[in-house]
Structure formats: structure tokens, C-alpha cells
Amino acid sequence: MLPMSERHPHHASYPELLACHECDTLSKIPALKPGRAARCRCCGHVLLRNPKGGLDRPIALYSAAFILLLLSNAFPFLTLEIQGRAEVANIFGASLAMYRAGMAELAVAVFLTTILAPALLITSSLYVLLGVRLRRPLPALRTLLSWISQLEPWVMLDVFMLGVLVAFVKLGNMATMHIGISLFAFVGLILASAAATAAFEPHLLWQRMAYGRARRHAG
């Protein structure tokens, strides 16, 4: 781990202090090399980390997640064959079918957690990451970064996938099921989203934006 006093040779320290979530000690965080982290001097809690790959890794992962999100909603998810009839289902069609069956609350929940919230989270994260990476003061950059943490609990792709697996078991003896391209894309979306979230470091982005603002004001 990187000691608090060690600085990146190419950057000055950021102008903001970071409070430890464990002991509330304030520490001034230096620029971190990729793969390094800064710990609190008092309790040793990790204050900030700079994941390997810097910002390029989460940008690549969220870009892949965005493509997979489009694919998972553009193609059939499942095809059910029951007594000679074929029913093609997709993610949006699942929420629509619930709404038509009188389960409006569940339909809205499925739409929010599997389509709307993931789309907002992925696009917002890409917008913020690209703005910071390109050093562009894009509109609403700070506002979107503050909202990303509020969106994360609403993304429940894995819960929807668990429901699909339960449906597989229950309908296995009643219908013949054919897996569509969308299902494979959805599994990839779950993995890519999890990896992107793990590589996303909000504190690092906040400090880079503060450092960029200080440089612009100094100039």
C-alpha cells in the first residue's frame, strides 16, 4: 500500500481532504499510481485506491456492458414451444406481460431494475469517466457522479437472472425452451457490470475533478 506521504512524481497533491469512514481522521491524499492504495495513518482503513488500468479499465468494461445491454434488449431472450405454439419472449416483453396480467407494480419493478436503472448507470458512468479521462469540464459532471451511487442499488440484473433460472425449472416439463442470443448477452452484461463496478472508484474521480478545477483556476 502507498504511504500517505508518498506522492506520484508527476502530479501535485489534490487540494481536498478525505475523511476516514472508520475513525473520521482527515488525510490529504496524494496522486496514486495504478494498482496502489492509500490507507489511514490511524486505523489502517483503505481511504482511496487507484485500480490497475486507471480509468481505461472501467471505461472499457462499461463500454462492453453498454453493448451487451443493447444486445440483450434487441434480440429474443427465450422461445417457448407449448403444444405447437411458439412464444418469443424478451426482457421488455416480460415486464409488459406482467402489466397486462394485472401485476403493474411487479412490471414497473422489472422494468426499472433490469432496463432503466442499468441503462442510466452505464451511460452516466461512461459520461463521467470519459469527461475525467479527457479532462473535459462536461455539463452536470459532478451531479451525475453524485447520483451514480444512488443508482447502484436499483440495478438487479442478477435477481432477474435468478427468476429466469426458477422459470426454467418450473417450465421444464411443460414446454420446450430455446435460449436466444439475448440470454447470453444478458449473462455477459451481469459479468461486465460487476467487473466495471469493482473497477469504478468514485473518490478518485472526485479528486481528479477537484485537481482539474484547481489547475483551471490557477491558470
N, C-alpha and C positions, 0 to 999 in steps of 0.2 A: 504494500500500500504506500501511497505517496505521503510523506510528512507534510504538515501544513506549511512549513517554512520553505519547502522546495517549490520552485517556480519553473514553468516552461520557459526555455531560453528565448523564445521568440515573441512572448507576449508579456505585457504588464498585468498586474493583478486586477481583477474586476473590482469595480467601486462598491459593490454591495456586500453586506454581511449575510451569513446564513446561520440560522439558529438550529441547534441540535434538537431533534424531536424527543430525545431521551432525557437530557439534562438542561436544555434551554441555554447552553453556552453559545455565545456568539463567536463566530470564527470568520475570518476573511479568507475566501477560497482563491487559490491561485489557478492559473490555467493548467489543465491536466492533460497529460499525454494520453493517447488512445490506450485503453486497457488498464489505466490506473484509476485509483480512487483516493479520496481524502477522508480521513477519519477525525472524529472529535478528539482533542487532546485530553479531555477529562474522562470520558467514558468509553472511548474507542468506537462509538457508533459511526457507521458509514454516512457521511454527510452528502457526498457527491461522487459520482463515478462517471467516467468517460468510456463507454463501451468500445471494444475493439471495432475498428472500421469507421469510427467517428460518426458523422451524420450520414455518410454514404450508405451505411448498412441499413438503418431504418428507412431511408428513402427507397432503397431497392426493395425491401420487404413490403412496405406499404404500397409501392407501385405494383408488385406482384399480387398483393391482396386486392387491389382495385380491379385488376384484370380478371382475377378469379371471381370477384363479386359480380362483374358483368356477365361472365360465362355462366355462373350458377343461376342467374335470373333470366338468361336468354334462351336456354335450352330445356328440354323436358327433364324433370327430376326423376320421375318414375312412370312406368307404363304398367297398368294393371289390366290383366285379362281375366274377366269373370263371365263364364258361360258364353264365350264367343264375342263378348263385347270388350273393347279396349278403351280404357280411360287413361288419358295422359295428364299427369299432374306436375305442376311446378310450384315454386315457393310462394309466389304471389297468389296462385290459384288455390293453395291450401288455406291462406287467410280469407280469400274470397268465399270459398266453400263453407268455412266456419260462419262467416257473416250471414250467408244465405240460409244456413241451418238454424239460425236464431242465436248463435253464440257470438254476439257482437263484441263483447268485452275480450273474449279469447282471440277473436280475429284481429282486433286492434293490437293486442299484446304481441301476437306473432308478427304482424307487420312492423311494429316498432322495433322489436328485438332482433329480427332476422334480416330486415331490409333497410329501414330508415336509419336506425342508430348506427349499424355498421357502415353505411354509406357516408353518414355525416362524420363519423370518427376517422375513417380512412382519408376522406378528402380534406378534412380540417388538419389532420396530422401532416399530410403531404404539403399543404399550403404553408404551414408553419415551418416545417423542415426545409423546404425549398427557399423560403424567404430568408431564413437564418443562414442557410448554406451559401446562397448567392449574395448575402449581405445587402438585401433589398428591404427598405422600410415599407413593406406592403401594408395596405389598409387593414385595420382590425386584427393585426398580427397578435398583439398581446391579449386581446379579448378572446380570440379563438384558442390560444394556448391555455387560458384560464378555464375554458369550457371543456377542454378535452378530458380532464379528469372527471368531470360531471357526466360525460357521455359513456365512459367505460363501463359502469355498472349496468347500463341498458343493453349492452351487446351480449346476447346469449345464444351464440351460434351453436355451442356445444350442447345446450339444453334442447334446442330444436333437433339436433342430430340424435340425441338420446331418444326423443319422441319418435323419430323415424325408425330407429332400431326396434323399439317396442312395437311399432306398427308392423314391421317385418315379421316378428314372432307371432303376432295375433292373426295376421292375414296370410300367413304361410300356407295354411291348409285350405284356405277359401279361394285364393286367386293366384295366378301366375304373375310374378313381378319381374319386370325387366328394368335394370338400372340404366339411367340415362347419363349423358355427359355431365349434366348439371350436378349430379350427386358427387362425382369425382372432383369436380371443380369446388364444390362446397366443402369437401374434406380438406382439399388444399387450402381453401380460404381459412378454415379453422387453424391449420398449422401455421400459415403465413401470418395471420393476425396475432397469434400467440407469440411468435418469434419477433414480430415488429414491436409489440407492446413491451417485450422484455428488453429490446434494444433502444427503446424510447426513454430518454432521460429529461424530464421537464426542467429540473433545476439547472442543468447545463444550458438548455435553450434560454431560460430566463437570464442567466448571467451573460451569455453571448449577446443577447439583445441589449442588455444594460451596458456592456462594454462597447458595442457598436454605437449606441446613443451617445455615450461619453466621448467617443472619438469624433463624432459628427459635431457635437457642441464645442469640443476643443478646437476643431478645425474652423 
